[in-house]
Amino acid sequence: MRRRGITVLLGAIVVAVLLGGIVAAPVPYVVLGPGPTVDTLGKNENKEVIQITGTSTSSSAGQLRLTTVGVQPDTDLLSAIWAWFDDDEAVVPRELIYPPNETEEQVEQRNAEDFKQSQTSAETAALRELGYPVQVTVTKVVADGPAEAVLKPGDVIVTVDGQPVTTAARLTALIRAKPAGTALVIGYTRAGKPATATITSKVAKDGDPPRIGVEIEQKQPHPFELTIDLDKIGGPSAGLMFALGIVDKLRPEDLTGGKIIAGTGTIDDEGKVGPIGGVGQKLLGAKRAGATIFLTPEKNCAEAVQNAQPGLTLVKVGTLTEGLAALEAIRQGRPTTPCAAG
């Protein structure tokens, strides 16, 4: 009898060890949860997030908070099961966050680069909104190219066939919109004087996109220094909130109206707001930070409605201009454009 009891006990121990090994084994999933939020109008680690020198800036009674998603990269079975039943977290396949052909370090490096690019695009979009246009300037004319003897380094290209050139990407798109061999009317300024010239695009070799044979750079002259000082956050989704923060600091009025406003969204140089991932976790992070309004990319609205937080109003935003209009409506107590369910 005693021997049988010992056998049962040893069997139970073995089963427990095996079960422990199973639940502690890594699984091909990651857990997503609310990440930190940061007030773009305030400080982070005792440093102003948006630093502007050389001109006067304004202060705000409220906040404009960017939101993030926390990622638990190393997940075991028990953690995944626990998170599955937690409404505050999401369990997603690991390959959605860490593609199989990339290491964690490579993904983090790409996220850091995307975050830096989001800051650059936010600055460009905000300054355009403030009246500092982008200048697409010729830096080199390619020898034997279509623009040789027509354009010169220092020329600022302003139109293609009457369409405004608002960014370097826009110039490229306008040239490539028509097949090689098209005669394009290029509007430009040289030493401040406007001029036009007809340049016929061509390709360097079969399969290449049409070109006019110039190298360009994008400039945006402004009489002050602007720096965004924030790290340890990755991805491009803070662009909208950075752009709004820059505009808020450089305009005399308090764009927040004293409210805590959170949001998310990528932004490009022309101020278009793009969708992001992890909106459910970002909404929860915004709610925990005390926000009452959440600026939501238009294409994330349906998902945001499904993950709505009590007391957090979802406002649809498709561009920086729309975001600023929404803030004005909030300050004045007027209706905003709400997110729809579908």
N, C-alpha and C positions, 0 to 999 in steps of 0.2 A: 504493500500500500504506500509505504514511504517512498519506494523507488518510483512508483507511478506519479506521485505528487511532484517529485523532482523533475520527472520527464515533462509533465504539464507546464511546470514553471519555466524550464529551459525552452520549451516550445513557445511559450508566451513571450519570453525575452527575444527569441529569434524573430518572431513575427513583428514585435515592436521595433527591433533594429531595422528590419526590412522596410516596414512602413515609414520609419524615420528617414531612411535613405531615399525612399520614393518621394516623400513630401519635401525633402530638402534638395532634391535633384533640380537642376536648372531646366527651365522650359523655354521654348522659342517665342516668348511673349514679353512685352514690357508693360509696365503700369504707368499710366498718365494721371497726374493729379494737378491741383491748382499750384501754380508757381508764384514767385514773388511779384508784387506790383510796384511800380516806381512812378513818383510824381515828376513829370518832365519839367514842371515849373519850380521844383524844389531842389533839395540836395540829396546826394547819395554818398555815403561814407565821407561826410563833411565837405563835399565838393558840389558846386552847382552843376546840375546835369547839363544845362544849356548855358554856355558861357559866352557873353557878348561884351566886347570892349570897343571903344571908339565912338560910341553913340549912347544916348540915354535909353534906358529900358524901364518897363513898368513892372509892378508887382501885382499879384493876384491874391484875393482872399480865398479862392477855391483851389482845386487841384485838377490836373489833367494826367491821369494815371495810365501808363502802358501796362499791359497784362501779359503774363507768360504762362507756360505749361511746364510743370515739373515732370521729369522722366526718371523712372527707376529702371536702369538698364539691365541689371542682373536680378532676375526674378525666378524664384523657385515655385514649385507647385502650390505649396500652402499659401504663399503671398498672392499668387494669381487667383486662387479660389477666394481668398479673403477680399481681394479688390473687386472681384466679379460681383459680389453681393453688396459692395459699397457704392452708393449712389454718387459719391464725390469723386470716384476714380473710374478709369476706363482701362480695360485690358485689350491690347491690340497686338497683332503679329509683329514680332521684332523686326522683320524685314521692311515694314513700313517706315520705321525710324532709322534703322541701320541696314541699308541694302547689303545683300550678301557679298557684293564685289567691293565693299568699302569697310575699312576698320572703324572702330569707334573714334579713334583719333582723327581720321580723315573726315568723318561726319562732323565732328566738333570744329575742325578747321574750316569746313565749308560753311557751317552755321555762323562762325565768327566773321567770315568774309561777307556773308549775306547781311549780317547785322551792320557791318561797316557800310555796305552799299546802301542799306536802308537809311542810314544817317545822311549820306551824300545826296540821295534822291529827295529826302525830306527837306534838306537845306535848299536844293534847287527849286523844288515846288513852292516852298514857303517864300523864297525871295521873289519868284515870279509873281506870286500873289501880292507881294508888297511893292511891286512896281520896278523890280530889277530884272529885266529880260535877259534871257540867255543869248549870247552871241556865238554863232558857229563860225569860227575863224579859220581861214586857210593857213596852214603852216608850211605846206610844200606843194608845188605843182609837179606832177610826174612828167619826166621827159618823154616826148613823143605821145603824150596822152591827149585826150580831147580838149582839155582846158589849157594846154600849153599855148602861150602867147595871148591868152585871153584873161585868165585870172592870175593874181600874184599873191605871194605870202602876205598876210595882213588883211586881205579882203575879208569882209564879213558877208556871208551868204544869207540873204533874208527871205527870198522866195524862190520857188520852182514852179513855173507855169502859173504864177499868180497865187500859189498856195504858200502860206507863211511857214518859214522854217523856225520852229520854236525850240528845237533841240537837235543835237547831232543825230540822234536816232531817227528823228522826223525827216531830216535831210536824206538819210540813207533810204528810208521807206519811200519817199517821193521819187527818188531816182529809180529805184527798183520796181516801182509800180507800173512802169511802161517798158516794153521790150527794148533790148539793145538796138541802136540805130535810130532811136527817137530823137528828134531835135527838141531840146528842152530850153525854155527861156529862163535863164538864171538871173534873178535880181540880187544885186550886191551893193555894198558901200565900200568905197576906197578913200581913206583919209576923211571919212565923214560925208563924202559926196555920193549920192545914189547913182547907179548905172545898171544897165541890163546887157546881157550877151546871150547869144544862142549857141548852145554846146550840144553836140550829138554824142549820145552815150555809146559805149561799146564794151565788149568783154575782153579780158586779157587772154582767156582760153575758153574752149567749149565747156559749158557747165557752170561757168562763173556768173555771178550776178552782174547786171549792167553797172558801169562806173563812168564818172566824168574825169577821173585822173587827178584827184587832189587828196592830200592828207589834211585832216581837220582836227581842231580841238574845241572843246566847249568851254567858254568863259562866261562869267556872270559878275561883272564889276559891281562892287558895293563898298561904301565908305566906312566899313567897320570890320572887326574880326569876329568870326563866329566859330565856336567849337562845341561839339557834343562830347562830354566826358562820362562815359558809362561803359563798363565792360562786364564780364562774367554773365552775359546774356547773349544768346545766339538766335539766328534766324532773321527773316526780313519783316516780321509782323508788327514791329514798333513804328514803322514809317509814318503812319497817319498821326500818331500821338506826338511824335517828334515835330512834325510839320506844324501842327496846331500850337505846340509849345513855343516854337520860334515866333510864329505870328503873334501870339499873345504877348510875348516879352517885348516885341518891337512896335506894338500898337499901344496907345495910351489907355484904352479902355480894358477893363477886366473881362476877358471873354468868358470866364467861368461863371460869372454872376454869383460868386461865393459858394458854388456847389462843388461836390466831389464828382467828377465826371471821368469815367474810365472808357477804354475802347481798345480797338485793335485794327489791323489792316495794313497790308503792304501799300506802298505808294511809288509811283514812277515820277520821272522828271516833270511830266506835264500835270501831275496832281491827280491821276486816276488811282482810285483805291481798289486793291485786289483782295481776294479771299485768303483765309488762313486756316490752319488746323487747330484742333483742341479748343473750339469755342466754348464747349460746355465747361471745361475746367477753368477757362478764363473768366467766364461769367461768375463762377463761384468765387474765384480770387477777387474779382471786383466787388462782389457783395461783401466779402469779409473785410475789404479795405474801406468800407463805408460808402461806396459809390451808390448813387441813386439813378444814374443815367449811364447807358452803355452804347457807345457809337459802334455800330455793327456794319461791316462790309455788306453790300447789297446781296452778294452771292452766298453769304453765310446766314441770311435772315431766317430761312426755314429751319435750319439746324438750331439757331439761337432760340427760336420760339419753342422748339421741342425741349430745350434745356433751360427755359426761363427761370429766373430766380425771383421770389416775391419781393416787391418793392424796388426792383431794378428795371427801369423803362428802357426798352430796346428801340434805338433810333437808327433808321437805315441811312447809310452814307455811301455814295458812289464816287465822289470826288472830294478834293480838299475844299473846293468852293462850297459844296453841299455841307461839308462838316462845319465850316464857319457859319453858314446860314442856319444850321441847326443850333449852334451855340447862341446865335443872336435870338432865335425864336425862344430858346429856353430862358434867356435873360429877360425877355419881354413878356414871358408868360403866354406865348402863342403856341399853337399846336406844331408838333414836329412830324416828320414822315415816319410812321411806325414800321417795324418789321412785320411782314405778312407770313402766314404759316406755309404758303406754298407758291 
